Amino acid sequence: MVRNGTAGAASGKILEDVKPEVIYFSEQDGKRGAIMVVDIASPSGVPAVAEPFFLTLNASVKFRVAMTPEDLMASGLEEIAKKYQ
């Protein structure tokens, strides 16, 4: 896609649909890569983020779960700690 000049348009279309909060392009394991932050409200939203990359770019995708400080405060961590002491 890079050689034939279509990578930019294809990537742009995906990013318009996925709407990442932020994205950084980088090298990963010797290949083109990116680190992207996306808010996915439920697990059922994962295919809408991953499939465009699979189908359009034949890309590999890895997901990492992250939370804001507010999410952490609402997690009930204290109760979990008491239960599993």
Backbone as CSV, one residue per row, in Angstrom:
resi,resn,N_x,N_y,N_z,CA_x,CA_y,CA_z,C_x,C_y,C_z
1,MET,0.812,-1.194,0.000,0.000,0.000,0.000,0.857,1.261,0.000
2,VAL,1.991,1.199,0.665,2.881,2.359,0.668,3.430,2.575,-0.736
3,ARG,3.872,1.499,-1.378,4.469,1.624,-2.719,3.476,2.134,-3.758
4,ASN,2.227,1.713,-3.669,1.273,2.159,-4.692,0.527,3.438,-4.291
5,GLY,0.882,3.994,-3.128,0.338,5.288,-2.730,-1.035,5.270,-2.089
6,THR,-1.525,4.105,-1.683,-2.871,4.041,-1.109,-2.893,3.942,0.418
7,ALA,-1.743,3.822,1.048,-1.690,3.629,2.506,-2.278,4.818,3.264
8,GLY,-1.967,6.019,2.839,-2.459,7.208,3.539,-3.968,7.312,3.509
9,ALA,-4.555,7.115,2.343,-6.014,7.196,2.227,-6.691,6.079,3.009
10,ALA,-6.146,4.875,2.927,-6.731,3.739,3.651,-6.648,3.961,5.157
11,SER,-5.497,4.393,5.630,-5.326,4.658,7.061,-6.237,5.794,7.511
12,GLY,-6.327,6.838,6.709,-7.180,7.972,7.049,-8.638,7.580,7.192
13,LYS,-9.110,6.725,6.291,-10.502,6.264,6.354,-10.752,5.488,7.648
14,ILE,-9.824,4.603,8.002,-9.969,3.826,9.236,-9.980,4.756,10.450
15,LEU,-9.048,5.695,10.492,-8.952,6.591,11.647,-10.183,7.483,11.785
16,GLU,-10.803,7.855,10.669,-12.060,8.614,10.724,-13.149,7.801,11.406
17,ASP,-13.188,6.503,11.118,-14.215,5.635,11.698,-13.919,5.273,13.149
18,VAL,-12.660,4.961,13.448,-12.278,4.505,14.786,-12.222,5.666,15.780
19,LYS,-11.867,6.844,15.311,-11.782,8.060,16.133,-10.918,7.880,17.390
20,PRO,-9.634,7.599,17.214,-8.767,7.449,18.391,-8.627,8.772,19.140
21,GLU,-8.458,8.654,20.459,-8.205,9.848,21.268,-6.835,10.416,20.938
22,VAL,-5.877,9.525,20.685,-4.524,9.914,20.299,-3.904,8.738,19.554
23,ILE,-2.985,9.026,18.648,-2.278,7.966,17.937,-0.844,8.419,17.679
24,TYR,0.084,7.504,17.891,1.502,7.740,17.618,1.984,6.631,16.701
25,PHE,2.610,6.993,15.603,3.160,6.005,14.679,4.597,5.719,15.067
26,SER,4.969,4.450,15.012,6.297,4.045,15.465,6.707,2.747,14.784
27,GLU,7.902,2.309,15.112,8.387,0.986,14.713,8.039,0.023,15.834
28,GLN,7.569,-1.162,15.467,7.303,-2.208,16.455,7.794,-3.535,15.895
29,ASP,8.763,-4.113,16.583,9.342,-5.394,16.154,9.844,-5.342,14.710
30,GLY,10.433,-4.218,14.331,11.000,-4.081,12.998,9.989,-3.822,11.897
31,LYS,8.752,-3.542,12.257,7.696,-3.292,11.269,7.032,-1.954,11.573
32,ARG,6.260,-1.471,10.617,5.487,-0.258,10.864,4.496,-0.536,11.979
33,GLY,4.296,0.446,12.848,3.373,0.241,13.953,2.768,1.537,14.422
34,ALA,1.856,1.406,15.347,1.211,2.570,15.943,0.746,2.207,17.340
35,ILE,0.693,3.209,18.175,0.099,3.087,19.500,-1.082,4.045,19.504
36,MET,-2.251,3.500,19.790,-3.477,4.267,19.654,-4.310,4.101,20.922
37,VAL,-4.878,5.182,21.406,-5.778,5.132,22.554,-7.201,5.314,22.030
38,VAL,-8.040,4.321,22.337,-9.426,4.328,21.881,-10.318,3.988,23.068
39,ASP,-11.401,4.705,23.237,-12.362,4.399,24.294,-13.372,3.403,23.738
40,ILE,-13.328,2.177,24.242,-14.269,1.135,23.836,-15.167,0.867,25.037
41,ALA,-16.447,1.188,24.908,-17.371,1.121,26.039,-17.637,-0.302,26.517
42,SER,-17.627,-1.270,25.606,-17.870,-2.656,26.003,-17.093,-3.581,25.073
43,PRO,-16.897,-4.835,25.470,-16.156,-5.773,24.621,-16.748,-5.929,23.220
44,SER,-18.039,-5.717,23.076,-18.656,-5.854,21.756,-18.175,-4.783,20.777
45,GLY,-17.508,-3.747,21.273,-16.963,-2.708,20.406,-15.602,-3.036,19.821
46,VAL,-14.976,-4.108,20.295,-13.634,-4.469,19.823,-13.599,-4.746,18.317
47,PRO,-14.521,-5.531,17.750,-14.455,-5.775,16.305,-14.535,-4.507,15.456
48,ALA,-15.302,-3.523,15.895,-15.406,-2.276,15.128,-14.078,-1.543,15.064
49,VAL,-13.227,-1.753,16.066,-11.901,-1.140,16.068,-10.905,-2.021,15.323
50,ALA,-10.924,-3.313,15.573,-9.904,-4.210,15.028,-10.111,-4.577,13.561
51,GLU,-11.328,-4.891,13.168,-11.570,-5.425,11.822,-11.128,-4.506,10.685
52,PRO,-11.328,-3.189,10.776,-10.833,-2.351,9.680,-9.324,-2.497,9.457
53,PHE,-8.566,-2.662,10.532,-7.120,-2.849,10.396,-6.797,-4.218,9.806
54,PHE,-7.522,-5.259,10.249,-7.318,-6.600,9.695,-7.645,-6.619,8.203
55,LEU,-8.831,-6.140,7.859,-9.337,-6.271,6.497,-8.658,-5.339,5.500
56,THR,-8.361,-4.124,5.917,-7.796,-3.139,4.995,-6.281,-3.210,4.907
57,LEU,-5.621,-3.361,6.054,-4.159,-3.286,6.092,-3.486,-4.630,6.361
58,ASN,-4.282,-5.690,6.547,-3.732,-7.000,6.908,-2.829,-6.873,8.135
59,ALA,-3.255,-6.061,9.082,-2.441,-5.711,10.247,-2.688,-6.656,11.417
60,SER,-1.719,-6.722,12.300,-1.883,-7.366,13.599,-2.340,-6.291,14.578
61,VAL,-3.172,-6.673,15.526,-3.692,-5.723,16.501,-3.547,-6.328,17.891
62,LYS,-3.063,-5.540,18.835,-2.988,-5.949,20.239,-3.771,-4.941,21.061
63,PHE,-4.495,-5.430,22.050,-5.262,-4.555,22.922,-4.704,-4.616,24.334
64,ARG,-4.677,-3.489,24.998,-4.305,-3.392,26.401,-5.427,-2.638,27.106
65,VAL,-5.866,-3.165,28.217,-6.909,-2.503,28.989,-6.252,-1.442,29.865
66,ALA,-6.846,-0.274,29.900,-6.337,0.818,30.732,-7.528,1.538,31.345
67,MET,-7.264,2.244,32.432,-8.334,3.009,33.054,-7.815,4.346,33.549
68,THR,-8.736,5.268,33.675,-8.411,6.590,34.199,-8.345,6.518,35.719
69,PRO,-7.802,7.548,36.370,-7.837,7.563,37.835,-9.271,7.463,38.378
70,GLU,-10.212,8.082,37.687,-11.615,8.013,38.110,-12.148,6.584,38.026
71,ASP,-11.792,5.878,36.953,-12.192,4.475,36.821,-11.623,3.644,37.966
72,LEU,-10.370,3.877,38.288,-9.725,3.138,39.373,-10.416,3.412,40.708
73,MET,-10.766,4.666,40.948,-11.435,5.026,42.203,-12.811,4.352,42.309
74,ALA,-13.474,4.136,41.187,-14.806,3.527,41.181,-14.764,2.002,41.100
75,SER,-13.590,1.416,41.126,-13.448,-0.027,40.878,-13.786,-0.923,42.060
76,GLY,-13.909,-0.358,43.251,-14.167,-1.190,44.418,-12.940,-1.949,44.885
77,LEU,-11.773,-1.389,44.626,-10.509,-2.044,44.953,-10.386,-2.374,46.442
78,GLU,-10.886,-1.487,47.297,-10.795,-1.732,48.743,-11.578,-2.984,49.139
79,GLU,-12.785,-3.138,48.581,-13.604,-4.311,48.886,-12.951,-5.589,48.368
80,ILE,-12.361,-5.515,47.209,-11.666,-6.678,46.650,-10.497,-7.063,47.548
81,ALA,-9.756,-6.062,48.009,-8.610,-6.327,48.888,-9.065,-6.986,50.189
82,LYS,-10.166,-6.511,50.758,-10.682,-7.106,51.999,-11.110,-8.556,51.774
83,LYS,-11.754,-8.807,50.669,-12.256,-10.152,50.369,-11.128,-11.155,50.172
84,TYR,-10.021,-10.722,49.594,-8.942,-11.650,49.236,-7.688,-11.484,50.075
85,GLN,-7.803,-10.939,51.272,-6.637,-10.795,52.154,-6.109,-12.135,52.578
